[in-house]
Amino acid sequence: MNQYYPAEVESRAEVTEKEYVKIKKTAELFAVSAEIGGLLADIDNQRISNLKDYGMNLGIAFQIFNDILGFTTDRKELGKPI
């Protein structure tokens, strides 16, 4: 399978690191948001690319942290379904 869908992968008991990172559900949003900021600021392409990379990495870190909370926190404390 070339494309990973969060619902399909998350429903499995075991997910490889490669599959997990390819999901990029939140990371894509962070990356595009950072890239758009660079485009609106009218900066050079290298800096726009750097912003997009930064957003992607920040989004992956956020995704990992959020998923860890899903395993370590109860629904009431987290305030959302886990």
ZATORNU-347395 format. One line per field, with one value per residue (C-alpha): residue in one letter; x, y, z. Coordinates in nm, 4 decimals, m for minus. Example, Ala and Ser with C-alpha at 12.3 -4.5 7.8 and 13.67 -1.06 7.14 Angstrom:
% residues 2
type = [A/S]
x = [1.2300/1.3670]
y = [m0.4500/m0.1060]
z = [0.7800/0.7140]
This chain:
% residues 82
type = [M/N/Q/Y/Y/P/A/E/V/E/S/R/A/E/V/T/E/K/E/Y/V/K/I/K/K/T/A/E/L/F/A/V/S/A/E/I/G/G/L/L/A/D/I/D/N/Q/R/I/S/N/L/K/D/Y/G/M/N/L/G/I/A/F/Q/I/F/N/D/I/L/G/F/T/T/D/R/K/E/L/G/K/P/I]
x = [0.0000/0.1519/m0.0831/m0.1482/m0.4838/m0.5001/m0.8115/m0.6664/m0.3273/m0.4481/m0.6921/m0.4105/m0.2388/0.1086/0.2239/0.5779/0.7614/0.7731/0.3945/0.3325/0.5420/0.3826/0.0388/0.1391/m0.2154/m0.1317/0.2144/0.0817/m0.1374/0.1574/0.3818/0.1341/0.0604/0.4294/0.4793/0.1864/0.3348/0.6547/0.4680/0.2670/0.5866/0.7312/1.0602/1.2970/1.2228/1.4943/1.3467/0.9966/1.1262/1.2913/0.9646/0.7764/1.0329/1.0089/0.6295/0.6449/0.8849/0.6872/0.3673/0.5207/0.6418/0.2957/0.1350/0.3630/0.2969/m0.0778/m0.0795/0.1219/m0.1426/m0.4004/m0.2228/m0.1367/m0.4338/m0.7957/m1.0729/m1.2091/m0.8697/m0.7835/m1.1233/m1.1622/m1.2091/m0.8965]
y = [0.0000/0.3340/0.5649/0.5317/0.6312/0.7164/0.5077/0.1989/0.2216/0.3346/0.0457/m0.2112/m0.3463/m0.2959/m0.0087/0.0375/0.3652/0.4156/0.3739/0.6020/0.8870/0.8518/0.9218/1.2865/1.3838/1.6910/1.7463/1.8337/2.1068/2.2533/2.2377/2.4088/2.6746/2.7572/2.7555/2.9919/3.2292/3.2404/3.2939/3.5798/3.7367/3.7159/3.5576/3.3545/2.9939/2.8434/3.0077/2.8992/2.5421/2.5718/2.6936/2.4029/2.1550/2.3194/2.2946/1.9287/1.8414/2.0426/1.8722/1.5245/1.6103/1.7386/1.4270/1.1965/1.3898/1.3886/1.0156/0.9443/1.1338/0.9026/0.6044/0.7559/0.9785/0.8908/1.0378/1.2643/1.4192/1.4599/1.6068/1.4193/1.0613/0.8487]
z = [0.0000/m0.1058/0.0803/0.4519/0.5919/0.9619/1.0326/0.8621/1.0289/1.3716/1.3977/1.3764/1.6873/1.5415/1.3239/1.2029/1.2580/0.8808/0.8531/1.1508/1.0131/0.6687/0.8155/0.8796/0.9647/1.1730/1.0289/0.6826/0.8314/1.0244/0.7148/0.4836/0.7442/0.7813/0.4041/0.3480/0.6044/0.4013/0.0777/0.2251/0.3605/0.0074/0.1182/m0.0991/m0.1971/0.0266/0.3360/0.2344/0.2018/0.5444/0.6962/0.5403/0.6790/1.0206/1.0136/0.9116/1.1937/1.4481/1.3325/1.3640/1.7160/1.8075/1.6585/1.8601/2.1814/2.1199/2.0463/2.3621/2.5596/2.4041/2.5567/2.8938/2.9816/3.0426/2.8287/3.1024/3.1752/2.8076/2.7226/2.3948/2.2710/2.2787]
